[in-house]
Amino acid sequence: MTARVLVTGGAGFIGSAVVRHLVADSDYQVLNLDKLTYAGNLTSLASIENSPRYRFLKADICDQDAVARAFETFDPDVVLHLAAESHVDRSIEGPGIFIETNVVGTYRMLAAATTHWRALPPDRKTRFRFHHISTDEVFGSLGPEGFFVEETPYDPRSPYSASKAGSDHLVRAWHHTYGLPTLITNCSNNYGPFHFPEKLIPLMIVKALAGESLPVYGRGDNVRDWLFVEDHARALQQVFEAGVPGETYNIGGNSERTNLEVVRAICRLLDSMLPRQDGRPYEDQISFVPDRPGHDQRYAIDPSKLNRELGWSPRETFDSGLKKTVRWYLDNEPWWRAIQARNYRGQRLGLSGGAR
């Protein structure tokens, strides 16, 4: 029997990459459970939407009855829990939905998964996995040296990261208290095709093409480690297939850059791929805006455990992944134009001003 994978948040950026990967490159049956918030987009799944191994269910992970029905009807062997509110700026101005979705929603998923898992026959019960996808932001902020490892103490600094830290702790508690075979992965900043244009890289591409100012927080010296989303999708499959229940694995791209370096790299690629009509460099559009409250200075992931124990490593460098990303946005203007026409025109969602 073909194994069944329930993906929550499968219409989001990372979730849709995972769904596309599993349907295109494996024989898993996949159920995509997504509420379709502003950041959910089913057009990101057009390439696989007609596959007989793919299904979509519009549902909220906070809806206990809907979640229970999904487990009952789909009968999953693996749960990939990606559904989450994920934007720091919006969490600062409106933390309630982050607590509701990321903490309460994760509890609902854990409760339903535990009931389902307990009723499975012994062979399937042994193979079942609940894989919770989290973020490096739960670890807080690094100085100029060092890396986040799996044992780094949690020190979240925003309502978003605090809500994700809370959900991580719930998942660990369900493993230790009830024996649910859980896995947790904490990833660095993702980028790539189909990224909703509120985040730094797609926002800068879209604004640059529109001739608008490219707003960068503070001095642009905040550092992030960047992970190409398709590399992340491969890593998640490797973890739920071969990871040890109860373990945590960090997923990073070995690609640290300051925010300003990222924006300048985007400008250089656009200069070569689609020069401005006036001949001036896109970098002339960069502006600096007041920093965000509590802006973490540096994140950097050490993914050596995942490489050492499960054999995963990123295929894309930051330069190669960014080039693919910029080219995708140039070649797929109808995708992001439709988002602008529907509900988003590049404004900051939460705080006015710069970009994460």
N, C-alpha and C positions, 0 to 999 in steps of 0.2 A: 504494500500500500504506500502510495506517495505521501510523504510527510506534509503536514499542513502548518503554515506559518501565519499567525495573526499579527498584522502590523498596525499599531495605532499611530495616527498622525501621518499616514502614508500619502497624503496629498500635499504635505509640506515639503520644504526644500530637501532635507536629508531623507525624510521618509520616502519621498517619491523616487529618489535615487536608489534607495534600498529595494523598493518594489520593482522598479525597472530592472535592476540587476538580478533579483531572484527569479523573475518571470523569464527574462531573456537568457540567463546563463545557468539555470538549474532546472530541476524538474519538480520543485516544490509547488504545491497548491498555496495560493496567497489570498488572504482576505485583508483588504484595506479598510480599517475602521477610522473614519475621520469626521469631525464636526463641521468641517469647511468654514473655519473662521476666515478673516480677511486674508490670512497668509496661505490658506489652502487653495490649491488650484488643480483641478482635474485635467486641465489641458497639458500639464506636465507628464501625464500618464498616457497620452494619446498613442504612443508607440506600442503599448501593450494592452490597451483597454479591451481589445477584442479577443484576447487569449482565453482559451477555455480553462486555463489554470488561474485566472484572476477574477476576483469579485470585489465589489465596492459596497460598503454599508455606511450610510450617513448616520452617525451616532455620536453622542457625547460621552466621554469616559467617566464623567461625573454622574451619568444616568445609570443607576445601579441595575434597573430592570433591563435596559438596552444592552448593557455589558453582559449580563447573565445570559440573555438570549443569544448573543453572539457566540459565547462559549458553547452553549448547548447545540446550536445549529451548525456551527463550523467545526467544532470538535478539534481544536488545534493541538499540535505536538510542541510547538514553539510559540512564544509570545515575544515580539520585538516591540517594546514600549517606548515609542518616540514622541507621542502626543504631549505637547507642552506649550505654554506661553514662553517666549524666548527672547524678548527684547528688553534690554536693561533700561533704556530711557522710559519706556511705557511703564515698567514696573515701579519706577520712582514716583511717577505721578498717580498711578492706579494699581497699587499692590494687591488689591483684593482678588482680582481674577487670577493672578499668579498663584496665590495660596490655594484658591479653589481648584484650579486645573492641575497644578503641579503636585500639590500635596494630597488634597482630597481625591482627585482623580486617580492618582497612583494608588491610594488606599483601595478605591473601588476595584481597580484592576487586580491588585494583589488578593483581595478577598474572593473575587470571582475565580481567579486562577487557582487558588488553593482548593476551593470547592471542586473545581473541575479535575485538578490533579489527583485529589484523594479518591475520586471515583474511577480513575483509569485502571485498566488491567495491569498486572505487574510489569510486563515488558515495556509498555508505553509509559508507565509511571516512572520507570528508570530513565527513559530517554527524554522526558519532558524538561523544557527549560523556560524560565521567565527571565528575559534579557532586558535590563533597564538601561537606556541610553542617557547619559548625563554629560556634564561639561567640566572643563578645567576651572571654570570660575568659582566652583565650590571651595577651591584651595586658597582663595584670596589673592594677594599680590606678592610677586617676587621682587627682590632687589636686582641689581645688575648681574648677579651670578646665581648659579644653581638652577635646578629643574624640579618640577612637580613629579613625584613618584607615587606609586600606589599607597605608600604609607604616610604621605604628607598629611599633617593634621588639617582638618577643615577650618576655614576662616572666611566665610562668605561676607561680601561687603555691600551687596545690593539686595533689594527685595527679590529680584529674579534669582540670584545665586543662592540666597537663603532658602527659597522655595525648592530649588533643585537639591540643595544639601539635605533638606528635610525629606524629600522623596528618596534619596539615596539611603538615608538611615532607616526609613520604613522597609525598603527592600532587604537590607541586611537583617533587620529584626525579624522579618518573615522567614528568612532562611534559618536563622538561629533558633527561633521560637517554634516554628511549625514544620521546619524541614523542607520547605519549598525550595526546589533546585534553582536558585537564582544566579544571575551573572550581572555585573555592572561594568560599563565602560565609560570612561571620562575622556572626552575628546577636546582637541584644540579647535580654533576657529575654522569652520568649513567655508569653502568657496567653490564656485563652479557654475555650470549651466543650470537654469531654472531657479536661480536664487532670487527671492522676493526683494525688490529694489528699495527696502528700507535699510539694508545692511551696507557696510562700507563699500565693498568692491562694486556690486551692481549699481549702487546709488551714484558713485563717482562716474561710472561709465555713462549712465543715462544723463546725468547733469552735464557732463562734458559735451556730449553730443548735442544737447540742447543749448549750448553756449552759456550755461549758467555758472555761477560761482561754485567752486568746489570747497565746501566748508570743512575744515579740519579742527578738531578740538585742541585747545591750548597751543603748545608748540609742535604738536604732532610727534612727540617723542615716546608715546606709549607703545609698548612692544607686545606683539601677539605672534604665536606660532600658527602657521597656516597649513591646513590639510585639505587636499583636493577631495571633493565629495565622493567621487567614484572610488578613490582609495579607501575612504571611510566605509563605503558600502561593502567592499571586499573584506575589510577587517571585521565588520559585524558578523558576516557569515562565518568567518574563520572562528570567531569567539563562540557563537552559539553551537557550532558543530564540534569544536574541540576543546573549549574552555572547561575549567574545573568548577563545578557548582560551588557557590560561596566566594569565589574569587572576583577580584577587580582587575581590569586591564586598562591601562592608559593608551590612548591612540593619538599620536601626533605626527606632524608632517616634516619634522626637522627643518622648519623653514621660518625662523624668527625674522620679523621685519618691524620697523617702526611704522606707525600709521602714515607718516609723511612719506616714507620710502615706498609704501604700497601705492599711494596716490600718484607719486611721481612715476612709478613703473607703469601704471595704467596710462598716464599721459604720454609716455614715450611710445607705448604700443599703439595708441591711437594716432600719434604723429606719423607712424609708419604705415598703418593700415587704412586710415581715413583722415588725411591731413585737413586742417581747417582751411576754409576758402581764402582767408586773409593771409595765410602763410605763417601765422604766429603759432608758437607751441601751445598745446593745451595747458601746460604748466602755468601759463599766465593767468589761468582762471582760479588757481588755488587761493583761498583766503583762510585766515585763522580766526576762530570764534572762541568765546569763553568756554573754559573746560566744564565738563560734566561733574556734578557732585559725586565725590567718592570714586573717581575714575582710577581703577587699578592700573599701576604703572607697567607691570610686565607679567605675562603668562608664558611659560615654556614647559612643554611636556617631554618627559623621558619615556619613549615607547619601547625600551629595550626588553622589558618582560614579555611583551607581545611578540617581539621579534625572536627572542630566545626560546620561548616555550611553545609558540604556535606558528612560527615561521613567517609572520607577516612583516612586510616593509612597504613603504609607499613607492609607487611606480613613477609618480610625477614629482619633479622638483617644483619649487614655487614659480620659477621662470617659465617652465613648460606648461604648468597648469594655468597660470595667469594668461599666457598667450592663447590657450584653448578657450578660456573663459571670455576674454575680450572678443575673440573671433565669433564665439557663439552668440553674444549679444548683438554684434553687428549683423549676423546672418539671420537672427530670429527677432527682428524688431516687432513683428506683429504680436508676439507673445507678451512682451512688456508694454507695448502700446495698449493692449487690451486691459492690462492691470491699471494703467493710468486712466483709461476711459471709465473703468468701473468704479474704482474707489481709492486710488492712490496716485498722487502726482509728484512724488519726490519730497513731500513735506516730512519733517521729523515727526514720528509717531510717539508723542509723549513730551519731549522737551524740544523747544525750538533751538535751531543752531546746527552744530556740527555732527559728525558721523562717528560711529563706533569703529 
